């Protein structure tokens, strides 16, 4: 696939199924808690490949690269800055390899927050943030992605900076997705409707909600966005808030059946793209696909 065919998704295709969580899927395969999932792009690429393949087998039409924390700044924070370019390029290659031979499948690049707050909340200037996002976006575009997905954004100013940077990096579709707190707000207090009104003029291909607190909270955020925007809506909620047992095992409370029902409600509220974030397994994506009539 390519960016031009991704742009064409707005003209039809019905609801488009997204993949689930890369990080928590790798944790189930042995990635230690606290270790960035990006590290396995180089150390355990076969596991990253299998996660992509399992989501595709579950019905996903768009898979996201394992590059959520692969900006130069985030990799610097985790001691992997020297591998910045190879991690981003290899992550795209793995997603492309998994999707080879699959029809109607797109590869989108995940760009997560930089890990430091912008001024005045933190010390990072808008110019510095823009440079970090643009550098990563350029490599991902060169590596052959179909779209850029700026996700889990909690600061509207950082999101706008990231959008500007991605547009300056190349002519590919840009999606921007936000993570709202339990009160339905971003770090500076904006509600979903306010965010949607600002991004209506930004030129993004789609606007969305991902991760966050509860499934209900995410559905409410989606509904608030729909009331004020004509943009395509992207919905990738987590499988609820995680719990950790005495042995350090992490569990997510939302079962695949609940995610399927939530996906139907999301589509009723206007979502065009639907998948899952933290805790969402291939079983969750398969149930979403069935609930939306994409699997028999």
VOLO-529005 format. One record per atom (N, C-alpha, C): residue number from 1; x, y, z; residue in one letter. Coordinates in steps of 0.1 Angstrom, whole numbers, plus 5000, padded with zeros to 4 digits. Example, Ala and Ser with C-alpha at 12.3 -4.5 7.8 and 13.67 -1.06 7.14 Angstrom:
   n   c1   c2   c3 res
   1 5132 4943 5078   a
   1 5123 4955 5078   a
   1 5132 4967 5078   a
   2 5128 4978 5071   s
   2 5137 4989 5071   s
   2 5129 5000 5079   s
//
This chain:
   n   c1   c2   c3 res
   1 5008 4988 5000   x
   1 5000 5000 5000   x
   1 5009 5013 5000   x
   2 5002 5024 5000   x
   2 5010 5037 5000   x
   2 5001 5048 5005   x
   3 5008 5060 5006   x
   3 5001 5071 5012   x
   3 4988 5075 5005   x
   4 4989 5075 4991   x
   4 4978 5079 4983   x
   4 4966 5070 4986   x
   5 4968 5057 4987   x
   5 4957 5048 4990   x
   5 4952 5050 5004   x
   6 4960 5054 5013   x
   6 4956 5057 5027   x
   6 4947 5069 5027   x
   7 4950 5079 5019   x
   7 4942 5091 5018   x
   7 4928 5087 5013   x
   8 4927 5077 5004   x
   8 4915 5073 4998   x
   8 4905 5066 5008   x
   9 4910 5063 5020   x
   9 4902 5056 5030   x
   9 4890 5065 5034   x
  10 4892 5078 5032   x
  10 4881 5087 5036   x
  10 4869 5086 5027   x
  11 4871 5080 5015   x
  11 4860 5079 5005   x
  11 4852 5067 5006   x
  12 4855 5057 5014   x
  12 4848 5045 5015   x
  12 4854 5035 5025   x
  13 4853 5023 5021   x
  13 4859 5012 5029   x
  13 4852 5009 5042   x
  14 4842 5017 5046   x
  14 4835 5014 5058   x
  14 4844 5017 5070   x
  15 4842 5010 5081   x
  15 4850 5011 5093   x
  15 4863 5004 5090   x
  16 4874 5010 5094   x
  16 4888 5004 5092   x
  16 4893 4999 5105   x
  17 4897 4986 5106   x
  17 4902 4980 5118   x
  17 4916 4982 5121   x
  18 4919 4987 5133   x
  18 4933 4990 5137   x
  18 4938 4978 5145   x
  19 4951 4978 5147   x
  19 4957 4967 5155   x
  19 4955 4970 5170   x
  20 4962 4961 5178   x
  20 4961 4963 5193   x
  20 4974 4968 5198   x
  21 4978 4964 5210   x
  21 4989 4970 5217   x
  21 5002 4962 5214   x
  22 5013 4969 5210   x
  22 5026 4963 5208   x
  22 5033 4961 5221   x
  23 5033 4971 5230   x
  23 5041 4970 5242   x
  23 5037 4959 5251   x
  24 5024 4959 5255   x
  24 5019 4948 5264   x
  24 5019 4935 5257   x
  25 5018 4934 5244   x
  25 5019 4921 5237   x
  25 5033 4916 5238   x
  26 5043 4924 5237   x
  26 5057 4920 5239   x
  26 5060 4916 5254   x
  27 5053 4923 5263   x
  27 5055 4919 5277   x
  27 5050 4905 5279   x
  28 5039 4902 5273   x
  28 5034 4888 5274   x
  28 5044 4878 5268   x
  29 5053 4882 5260   x
  29 5063 4874 5253   x
  29 5076 4874 5261   x
  30 5076 4882 5272   x
  30 5088 4882 5280   x
  30 5096 4895 5281   x
  31 5091 4905 5275   x
  31 5097 4918 5276   x
  31 5095 4923 5291   x
  32 5106 4926 5298   x
  32 5105 4930 5312   x
  32 5098 4943 5314   x
  33 5090 4945 5324   x
  33 5084 4957 5327   x
  33 5094 4968 5329   x
  34 5091 4980 5323   x
  34 5101 4991 5323   x
  34 5111 4991 5312   x
  35 5112 4980 5305   x
  35 5121 4980 5293   x
  35 5114 4985 5281   x
  36 5119 4995 5274   x
  36 5112 5000 5262   x
  36 5110 4989 5252   x
  37 5098 4989 5246   x
  37 5095 4978 5236   x
  37 5104 4980 5223   x
  38 5108 4993 5221   x
  38 5116 4996 5209   x
  38 5129 4988 5209   x
  39 5134 4984 5221   x
  39 5147 4977 5222   x
  39 5146 4963 5215   x
  40 5134 4957 5214   x
  40 5133 4944 5208   x
  40 5132 4945 5193   x
  41 5131 4957 5187   x
  41 5133 4958 5173   x
  41 5146 4953 5169   x
  42 5156 4955 5177   x
  42 5170 4950 5174   x
  42 5173 4937 5181   x
  43 5169 4935 5194   x
  43 5172 4924 5202   x
  43 5164 4912 5199   x
  44 5151 4913 5197   x
  44 5142 4902 5194   x
  44 5132 4905 5183   x
  45 5137 4908 5171   x
  45 5129 4912 5160   x
  45 5118 4902 5156   x
  46 5121 4889 5158   x
  46 5112 4879 5155   x
  46 5099 4880 5163   x
  47 5100 4885 5176   x
  47 5088 4887 5184   x
  47 5080 4898 5180   x
  48 5086 4909 5176   x
  48 5079 4921 5170   x
  48 5072 4916 5158   x
  49 5078 4909 5149   x
  49 5072 4904 5137   x
  49 5060 4896 5140   x
  50 5061 4887 5150   x
  50 5050 4878 5153   x
  50 5038 4886 5158   x
  51 5040 4896 5166   x
  51 5029 4904 5171   x
  51 5022 4911 5159   x
  52 5029 4916 5150   x
  52 5023 4922 5138   x
  52 5015 4911 5131   x
  53 5020 4900 5129   x
  53 5014 4889 5121   x
  53 5001 4884 5128   x
  54 5001 4884 5142   x
  54 4990 4879 5149   x
  54 4978 4890 5148   x
  55 4982 4902 5148   x
  55 4971 4913 5147   x
  55 4965 4912 5133   x
  56 4974 4910 5123   x
  56 4969 4909 5109   x
  56 4960 4897 5108   x
  57 4964 4886 5114   x
  57 4955 4874 5113   x
  57 4942 4876 5120   x
  58 4942 4885 5130   x
  58 4929 4888 5137   x
  58 4920 4897 5130   x
  59 4925 4903 5119   x
  59 4917 4911 5110   x
  59 4921 4926 5109   x
  60 4932 4930 5115   x
  60 4937 4944 5115   x
  60 4940 4948 5100   x
  61 4936 4959 5097   x
  61 4938 4965 5083   x
  61 4949 4975 5084   x
  62 4952 4981 5096   x
  62 4963 4990 5098   x
  62 4971 4986 5109   x
  63 4984 4984 5107   x
  63 4993 4980 5119   x
  63 5002 4992 5121   x
  64 5006 4994 5134   x
  64 5015 5005 5137   x
  64 5029 5000 5140   x
  65 5038 5007 5135   x
  65 5052 5003 5138   x
  65 5056 5004 5153   x
  66 5066 4996 5157   x
  66 5070 4996 5171   x
  66 5080 5007 5173   x
  67 5075 5020 5171   x
  67 5084 5031 5172   x
  67 5078 5042 5181   x
  68 5069 5038 5190   x
  68 5062 5048 5199   x
  68 5072 5056 5207   x
  69 5083 5050 5212   x
  69 5093 5057 5220   x
  69 5106 5058 5213   x
  70 5106 5059 5199   x
  70 5118 5059 5191   x
  70 5122 5073 5186   x
  71 5117 5084 5192   x
  71 5123 5097 5189   x
  71 5137 5097 5195   x
  72 5146 5105 5190   x
  72 5160 5106 5195   x
  72 5160 5109 5210   x
  73 5151 5118 5214   x
  73 5150 5122 5228   x
  73 5146 5110 5237   x
  74 5136 5103 5233   x
  74 5132 5091 5241   x
  74 5142 5080 5242   x
  75 5149 5078 5231   x
  75 5159 5068 5230   x
  75 5172 5072 5238   x
  76 5174 5085 5239   x
  76 5185 5091 5247   x
  76 5182 5088 5262   x
  77 5169 5090 5265   x
  77 5165 5088 5279   x
  77 5167 5073 5284   x
  78 5166 5064 5274   x
  78 5167 5050 5277   x
  78 5181 5044 5273   x
  79 5190 5053 5270   x
  79 5204 5048 5266   x
  79 5205 5042 5253   x
  80 5196 5044 5243   x
  80 5197 5038 5230   x
  80 5198 5048 5219   x
  81 5202 5060 5222   x
  81 5203 5070 5211   x
  81 5211 5066 5199   x
  82 5222 5059 5202   x
  82 5231 5055 5190   x
  82 5224 5047 5180   x
  83 5213 5040 5184   x
  83 5205 5032 5175   x
  83 5193 5038 5169   x
  84 5192 5051 5171   x
  84 5180 5059 5167   x
  84 5176 5056 5152   x
  85 5184 5057 5143   x
  85 5180 5055 5129   x
  85 5177 5041 5126   x
  86 5186 5031 5130   x
  86 5183 5017 5127   x
  86 5171 5012 5133   x
  87 5167 5016 5145   x
  87 5155 5012 5152   x
  87 5143 5016 5144   x
  88 5143 5029 5139   x
  88 5131 5033 5132   x
  88 5130 5026 5118   x
  89 5141 5025 5111   x
  89 5141 5018 5098   x
  89 5137 5003 5100   x
  90 5143 4997 5109   x
  90 5141 4983 5111   x
  90 5126 4980 5115   x
  91 5121 4989 5124   x
  91 5107 4987 5128   x
  91 5097 4988 5116   x
  92 5100 4997 5107   x
  92 5092 4998 5095   x
  92 5093 4985 5086   x
  93 5106 4981 5085   x
  93 5108 4969 5077   x
  93 5101 4957 5083   x
  94 5101 4955 5096   x
  94 5094 4944 5102   x
  94 5079 4945 5099   x
  95 5073 4957 5100   x
  95 5059 4958 5098   x
  95 5056 4955 5083   x
  96 5064 4960 5074   x
  96 5063 4957 5060   x
  96 5064 4942 5057   x
  97 5073 4936 5064   x
  97 5075 4921 5062   x
  97 5063 4914 5066   x
  98 5057 4918 5077   x
  98 5045 4911 5083   x
  98 5033 4912 5073   x
  99 5032 4924 5067   x
  99 5021 4927 5058   x
  99 5023 4923 5044   x
 100 5034 4918 5041   x
 100 5037 4914 5027   x
 100 5027 4903 5022   x
 101 5021 4906 5011   x
 101 5012 4896 5005   x
 101 4998 4898 5011   x
 102 4996 4907 5020   x
 102 4982 4910 5026   x
 102 4976 4921 5018   x
 103 4964 4919 5013   x
 103 4957 4929 5005   x
 103 4949 4938 5015   x
 104 4947 4950 5011   x
 104 4940 4960 5020   x
 104 4946 4962 5033   x
 105 4959 4963 5034   x
 105 4966 4965 5047   x
 105 4975 4977 5045   x
 106 4976 4985 5055   x
 106 4984 4997 5056   x
 106 4994 4996 5068   x
 107 5006 5002 5066   x
 107 5015 5004 5077   x
 107 5016 5018 5081   x
 108 5013 5021 5094   x
 108 5014 5035 5099   x
 108 5024 5035 5109   x
 109 5031 5047 5110   x
 109 5042 5048 5120   x
 109 5037 5054 5133   x
 110 5040 5049 5144   x
 110 5036 5054 5157   x
 110 5047 5064 5162   x
 111 5042 5076 5166   x
 111 5051 5086 5172   x
 111 5045 5090 5186   x
 112 5051 5086 5196   x
 112 5046 5089 5210   x
 112 5052 5102 5215   x
 113 5047 5106 5227   x
 113 5052 5118 5233   x
 113 5067 5117 5235   x
 114 5073 5129 5236   x
 114 5088 5130 5238   x
 114 5093 5126 5251   x
 115 5084 5126 5261   x
 115 5089 5122 5275   x
 115 5093 5133 5283   x
 116 5093 5145 5278   x
 116 5096 5158 5286   x
 116 5085 5168 5282   x
 117 5081 5175 5292   x
 117 5070 5185 5290   x
 117 5076 5198 5282   x
 118 5068 5204 5274   x
 118 5071 5216 5268   x
 118 5070 5228 5277   x
 119 5077 5238 5275   x
 119 5076 5251 5283   x
 119 5062 5256 5283   x
 120 5056 5261 5293   x
 120 5063 5263 5306   x
 120 5061 5252 5316   x
 121 5055 5241 5312   x
 121 5053 5229 5321   x
 121 5067 5223 5323   x
 122 5076 5223 5313   x
 122 5089 5217 5315   x
 122 5099 5226 5308   x
 123 5111 5220 5305   x
 123 5122 5228 5300   x
 123 5124 5227 5285   x
 124 5116 5218 5278   x
 124 5117 5216 5264   x
 124 5110 5227 5256   x
 125 5118 5234 5247   x
 125 5112 5244 5239   x
 125 5105 5239 5227   x
 126 5095 5246 5222   x
 126 5088 5241 5210   x
 126 5097 5238 5198   x
 127 5107 5246 5196   x
 127 5117 5244 5186   x
 127 5124 5231 5187   x
 128 5128 5228 5199   x
 128 5135 5215 5202   x
 128 5125 5203 5199   x
 129 5113 5205 5204   x
 129 5103 5194 5202   x
 129 5101 5192 5187   x
 130 5099 5203 5180   x
 130 5096 5202 5165   x
 130 5108 5195 5158   x
 131 5120 5197 5162   x
 131 5131 5191 5156   x
 131 5132 5176 5158   x
 132 5129 5172 5171   x
 132 5129 5158 5174   x
 132 5118 5150 5166   x
 133 5106 5156 5165   x
 133 5095 5150 5158   x
 133 5098 5149 5143   x
 134 5103 5160 5138   x
 134 5106 5161 5123   x
 134 5116 5151 5119   x
 135 5127 5149 5128   x
 135 5138 5140 5125   x
 135 5132 5126 5124   x
 136 5124 5122 5134   x
 136 5119 5108 5134   x
 136 5109 5106 5122   x
 137 5100 5116 5119   x
 137 5091 5115 5109   x
 137 5098 5113 5095   x
 138 5108 5121 5093   x
 138 5116 5120 5080   x
 138 5121 5106 5078   x
 139 5127 5100 5088   x
 139 5132 5086 5086   x
 139 5121 5076 5084   x
 140 5110 5078 5091   x
 140 5099 5068 5089   x
 140 5093 5070 5075   x
 141 5092 5082 5070   x
 141 5087 5084 5056   x
 141 5096 5078 5046   x
 142 5109 5080 5048   x
 142 5119 5074 5039   x
 142 5119 5059 5039   x
 143 5116 5053 5051   x
 143 5115 5039 5052   x
 143 5103 5033 5046   x
 144 5093 5041 5043   x
 144 5082 5036 5035   x
 144 5069 5034 5042   x
 145 5066 5042 5052   x
 145 5053 5041 5059   x
 145 5042 5048 5050   x
 146 5029 5044 5053   x
 146 5018 5049 5046   x
 146 5012 5062 5053   x
 147 5014 5063 5066   x
 147 5008 5074 5074   x
 147 5016 5075 5087   x
 148 5015 5087 5093   x
 148 5021 5090 5106   x
 148 5010 5091 5116   x
 149 5012 5084 5127   x
 149 5002 5085 5138   x
 149 5008 5091 5151   x
 150 5005 5103 5154   x
 150 5010 5110 5166   x
 150 5000 5106 5177   x
 151 5004 5098 5186   x
 151 4994 5092 5196   x
 151 4998 5094 5210   x
 152 4988 5091 5219   x
 152 4989 5092 5233   x
 152 4993 5106 5237   x
 153 4988 5116 5231   x
 153 4992 5130 5234   x
 153 4984 5135 5245   x
 154 4991 5141 5255   x
 154 4984 5146 5267   x
 154 4985 5161 5268   x
 155 4993 5167 5259   x
 155 4996 5181 5259   x
 155 4992 5186 5245   x
 156 4982 5195 5244   x
 156 4978 5200 5231   x
 156 4989 5207 5224   x
 157 4997 5215 5231   x
 157 5008 5222 5225   x
 157 5018 5213 5219   x
 158 5021 5202 5226   x
 158 5031 5193 5220   x
 158 5025 5186 5208   x
 159 5012 5183 5208   x
 159 5005 5177 5197   x
 159 5006 5186 5184   x
 160 5003 5199 5186   x
 160 5003 5208 5175   x
 160 5017 5210 5170   x
 161 5027 5210 5179   x
 161 5041 5210 5174   x
 161 5045 5198 5166   x
 162 5040 5186 5171   x
 162 5043 5174 5164   x
 162 5036 5174 5150   x
 163 5024 5179 5149   x
 163 5017 5179 5136   x
 163 5025 5188 5126   x
 164 5029 5200 5131   x
 164 5036 5209 5122   x
 164 5049 5202 5117   x
 165 5056 5195 5127   x
 165 5068 5188 5123   x
 165 5066 5177 5113   x
 166 5055 5170 5114   x
 166 5052 5159 5105   x
 166 5049 5164 5091   x
 167 5041 5175 5091   x
 167 5038 5181 5078   x
 167 5051 5186 5071   x
 168 5060 5191 5078   x
 168 5072 5196 5072   x
 168 5081 5185 5068   x
 169 5079 5172 5072   x
 169 5088 5161 5069   x
 169 5084 5155 5056   x
 170 5072 5156 5052   x
 170 5068 5150 5039   x
 170 5053 5150 5037   x
 171 5048 5146 5025   x
 171 5034 5146 5022   x
 171 5028 5133 5024   x
 172 5025 5130 5037   x
 172 5018 5117 5040   x
 172 5007 5121 5050   x
 173 4996 5112 5051   x
 173 4985 5115 5060   x
 173 4990 5115 5074   x
 174 4985 5124 5082   x
 174 4989 5125 5096   x
 174 4976 5124 5105   x
 175 4977 5114 5114   x
 175 4967 5112 5124   x
 175 4972 5117 5138   x
 176 4963 5123 5145   x
 176 4967 5128 5159   x
 176 4957 5123 5169   x
 177 4962 5115 5179   x
 177 4953 5109 5189   x
 177 4957 5113 5203   x
 178 4947 5115 5211   x
 178 4949 5121 5225   x
 178 4945 5111 5236   x
 179 4952 5112 5247   x
 179 4949 5104 5259   x
 179 4944 5114 5270   x
 180 4932 5112 5274   x
 180 4926 5121 5284   x
 180 4926 5114 5297   x
 181 4927 5123 5308   x
 181 4927 5117 5321   x
 181 4913 5113 5326   x
 182 4912 5109 5339   x
 182 4899 5104 5344   x
 182 4889 5115 5344   x
 183 4893 5128 5344   x
 183 4884 5139 5344   x
 183 4881 5143 5330   x
 184 4886 5136 5320   x
 184 4883 5139 5306   x
 184 4890 5151 5301   x
 185 4902 5154 5306   x
 185 4910 5166 5302   x
 185 4924 5162 5299   x
 186 4931 5171 5292   x
 186 4945 5170 5289   x
 186 4953 5177 5301   x
 187 4966 5177 5300   x
 187 4974 5182 5311   x
 187 4972 5197 5314   x
 188 4968 5205 5303   x
 188 4966 5219 5305   x
 188 4951 5222 5307   x
 189 4943 5212 5308   x
 189 4929 5214 5311   x
 189 4919 5213 5299   x
 190 4924 5212 5287   x
 190 4914 5211 5276   x
 190 4906 5199 5276   x
 191 4893 5200 5272   x
 191 4884 5189 5270   x
 191 4884 5184 5256   x
 192 4879 5173 5253   x
 192 4879 5167 5239   x
 192 4873 5177 5229   x
 193 4862 5183 5232   x
 193 4856 5192 5222   x
 193 4865 5204 5219   x
 194 4872 5209 5229   x
 194 4882 5220 5226   x
 194 4893 5215 5217   x
 195 4898 5204 5220   x
 195 4909 5198 5212   x
 195 4904 5196 5198   x
 196 4892 5191 5196   x
 196 4887 5189 5182   x
 196 4886 5202 5175   x
 197 4881 5212 5181   x
 197 4879 5225 5175   x
 197 4892 5231 5170   x
 198 4903 5229 5178   x
 198 4916 5234 5174   x
 198 4921 5226 5162   x
 199 4920 5212 5163   x
 199 4926 5204 5153   x
 199 4918 5204 5140   x
 200 4906 5209 5140   x
 200 4898 5210 5128   x
 200 4905 5219 5118   x
 201 4913 5228 5122   x
 201 4920 5237 5113   x
 201 4935 5233 5111   x
 202 4939 5221 5116   x
 202 4953 5218 5115   x
 202 4957 5210 5103   x
 203 4947 5205 5095   x
 203 4951 5197 5083   x
 203 4953 5182 5086   x
 204 4950 5177 5098   x
 204 4952 5163 5100   x
 204 4942 5155 5093   x
 205 4946 5143 5089   x
 205 4937 5133 5082   x
 205 4926 5128 5091   x
 206 4930 5125 5104   x
 206 4920 5120 5114   x
 206 4925 5125 5127   x
 207 4915 5125 5136   x
 207 4916 5129 5150   x
 207 4912 5118 5159   x
 208 4918 5116 5170   x
 208 4913 5105 5178   x
 208 4916 5105 5193   x
 209 4912 5093 5199   x
 209 4914 5090 5213   x
 209 4921 5077 5214   x
 210 4931 5076 5222   x
 210 4937 5063 5225   x
 210 4942 5062 5239   x
 211 4944 5050 5244   x
 211 4949 5047 5258   x
 211 4939 5053 5268   x
 212 4943 5063 5276   x
 212 4934 5069 5285   x
 212 4931 5061 5297   x
 213 4919 5064 5304   x
 213 4916 5057 5316   x
 213 4906 5045 5314   x
 214 4894 5048 5312   x
 214 4884 5038 5311   x
 214 4878 5037 5297   x
 215 4872 5026 5293   x
 215 4865 5025 5281   x
 215 4854 5035 5280   x
 216 4846 5037 5291   x
 216 4835 5046 5291   x
 216 4840 5060 5289   x
 217 4851 5064 5296   x
 217 4857 5077 5294   x
 217 4862 5080 5280   x
 218 4868 5070 5274   x
 218 4872 5072 5260   x
 218 4860 5073 5251   x
 219 4850 5066 5253   x
 219 4838 5067 5245   x
 219 4831 5081 5246   x
 220 4832 5086 5258   x
 220 4826 5100 5261   x
 220 4835 5110 5254   x
 221 4848 5108 5254   x
 221 4857 5118 5247   x
 221 4854 5117 5232   x
 222 4852 5106 5227   x
 222 4849 5104 5213   x
 222 4836 5111 5209   x
 223 4826 5110 5217   x
 223 4813 5116 5215   x
 223 4814 5131 5215   x
 224 4822 5136 5224   x
 224 4824 5151 5225   x
 224 4831 5156 5213   x
 225 4841 5149 5208   x
 225 4847 5153 5195   x
 225 4838 5153 5184   x
 226 4830 5143 5183   x
 226 4821 5141 5171   x
 226 4811 5153 5170   x
 227 4807 5159 5182   x
 227 4798 5170 5182   x
 227 4803 5182 5175   x
 228 4816 5184 5175   x
 228 4821 5197 5170   x
 228 4831 5196 5158   x
 229 4833 5183 5153   x
 229 4843 5182 5142   x
 229 4837 5173 5131   x
 230 4842 5176 5119   x
 230 4838 5168 5107   x
 230 4850 5159 5103   x
 231 4861 5159 5111   x
 231 4873 5151 5108   x
 231 4869 5136 5110   x
 232 4876 5128 5103   x
 232 4875 5113 5106   x
 232 4880 5111 5120   x
 233 4874 5101 5127   x
 233 4877 5098 5141   x
 233 4884 5085 5142   x
 234 4894 5085 5150   x
 234 4903 5073 5153   x
 234 4901 5069 5168   x
 235 4898 5057 5170   x
 235 4895 5052 5184   x
 235 4903 5040 5187   x
 236 4912 5041 5197   x
 236 4921 5030 5201   x
 236 4922 5030 5216   x
 237 4911 5026 5223   x
 237 4912 5026 5238   x
 237 4920 5015 5243   x
 238 4925 5016 5256   x
 238 4931 5005 5262   x
 238 4921 4996 5268   x
 239 4925 4984 5273   x
 239 4916 4974 5278   x
 239 4914 4976 5293   x
 240 4911 4989 5296   x
 240 4909 4992 5310   x
 240 4922 4995 5317   x
 241 4921 4999 5330   x
 241 4933 5003 5338   x
 241 4940 4990 5343   x
 242 4953 4989 5342   x
 242 4959 4976 5346   x
 242 4960 4974 5361   x
 243 4961 4961 5365   x
 243 4964 4957 5378   x
 243 4976 4949 5378   x
 244 4984 4949 5389   x
 244 4996 4941 5390   x
 244 4995 4932 5403   x
 245 4997 4919 5401   x
 245 4996 4910 5412   x
 245 5009 4909 5420   x
 246 5010 4901 5430   x
 246 5022 4900 5439   x
 246 5034 4895 5431   x
 247 5031 4888 5420   x
 247 5042 4882 5412   x
 247 5047 4892 5401   x
 248 5040 4904 5401   x
 248 5044 4913 5391   x
 248 5037 4912 5378   x
 249 5027 4903 5377   x
 249 5020 4901 5364   x
 249 5010 4912 5363   x
 250 5009 4917 5350   x
 250 5000 4928 5347   x
 250 4988 4922 5340   x
 251 4976 4927 5345   x
 251 4963 4922 5338   x
 251 4955 4934 5335   x
 252 4947 4933 5324   x
 252 4938 4944 5320   x
 252 4924 4938 5321   x
 253 4914 4946 5327   x
 253 4901 4940 5330   x
 253 4891 4939 5319   x
 254 4893 4946 5308   x
 254 4883 4946 5297   x
 254 4885 4934 5289   x
 255 4875 4925 5288   x
 255 4876 4912 5281   x
 255 4874 4915 5266   x
 256 4878 4906 5257   x
 256 4875 4908 5243   x
 256 4861 4911 5239   x
 257 4852 4904 5246   x
 257 4837 4906 5243   x
 257 4833 4920 5246   x
 258 4838 4926 5257   x
 258 4835 4940 5261   x
 258 4841 4949 5251   x
 259 4853 4947 5246   x
 259 4859 4955 5236   x
 259 4851 4955 5223   x
 260 4846 4943 5220   x
 260 4838 4943 5208   x
 260 4825 4951 5209   x
 261 4819 4951 5220   x
 261 4807 4959 5223   x
 261 4810 4974 5223   x
 262 4822 4977 5229   x
 262 4826 4991 5229   x
 262 4829 4996 5215   x
 263 4835 4987 5206   x
 263 4838 4991 5193   x
 263 4825 4995 5185   x
 264 4814 4987 5187   x
 264 4801 4990 5181   x
 264 4796 5003 5185   x
 265 4797 5006 5198   x
 265 4793 5019 5203   x
 265 4802 5030 5198   x
 266 4815 5028 5196   x
 266 4823 5038 5190   x
 266 4819 5041 5176   x
 267 4816 5031 5168   x
 267 4812 5034 5155   x
 267 4799 5041 5154   x
 268 4790 5038 5164   x
 268 4777 5045 5165   x
 268 4780 5060 5168   x
 269 4791 5063 5175   x
 269 4794 5077 5178   x
 269 4803 5083 5168   x
 270 4805 5076 5157   x
 270 4812 5083 5145   x
 270 4826 5078 5142   x
 271 4831 5068 5149   x
 271 4845 5064 5147   x
 271 4846 5057 5133   x
 272 4856 5061 5126   x
 272 4860 5055 5113   x
 272 4870 5044 5114   x
 273 4880 5046 5124   x
 273 4891 5037 5126   x
 273 4890 5032 5140   x
 274 4890 5019 5142   x
 274 4887 5013 5156   x
 274 4897 5002 5158   x
 275 4904 5002 5170   x
 275 4913 4991 5174   x
 275 4914 4991 5189   x
 276 4926 4988 5194   x
 276 4929 4988 5208   x
 276 4943 4993 5212   x
 277 4944 4997 5224   x
 277 4957 5002 5229   x
 277 4962 4992 5240   x
 278 4968 4997 5251   x
 278 4974 4989 5261   x
 278 4964 4978 5266   x
 279 4970 4965 5266   x
 279 4962 4954 5270   x
 279 4954 4948 5259   x
 280 4953 4954 5247   x
 280 4945 4948 5236   x
 280 4953 4938 5229   x
 281 4948 4925 5230   x
 281 4955 4914 5224   x
 281 4949 4911 5210   x
 282 4955 4901 5203   x
 282 4948 4897 5191   x
 282 4934 4892 5193   x
 283 4931 4886 5205   x
 283 4918 4881 5208   x
 283 4908 4893 5209   x
 284 4913 4904 5214   x
 284 4904 4917 5215   x
 284 4902 4922 5200   x
 285 4912 4922 5192   x
 285 4910 4927 5178   x
 285 4901 4918 5170   x
 286 4903 4905 5172   x
 286 4894 4895 5165   x
 286 4879 4897 5169   x
 287 4877 4900 5182   x
 287 4863 4902 5187   x
 287 4857 4915 5182   x
 288 4866 4925 5181   x
 288 4861 4938 5175   x
 288 4858 4935 5160   x
 289 4866 4928 5153   x
 289 4863 4925 5139   x
 289 4850 4918 5137   x
 290 4847 4908 5146   x
 290 4835 4901 5145   x
 290 4823 4910 5149   x
 291 4825 4918 5159   x
 291 4814 4927 5163   x
 291 4810 4937 5152   x
 292 4820 4940 5144   x
 292 4818 4950 5133   x
 292 4815 4943 5120   x
 293 4814 4930 5120   x
 293 4810 4923 5108   x
 293 4821 4921 5098   x
 294 4834 4922 5103   x
 294 4845 4920 5094   x
 294 4851 4906 5094   x
 295 4846 4897 5103   x
 295 4850 4883 5103   x
 295 4837 4875 5104   x
 296 4837 4863 5099   x
 296 4826 4854 5100   x
 296 4825 4848 5113   x
//
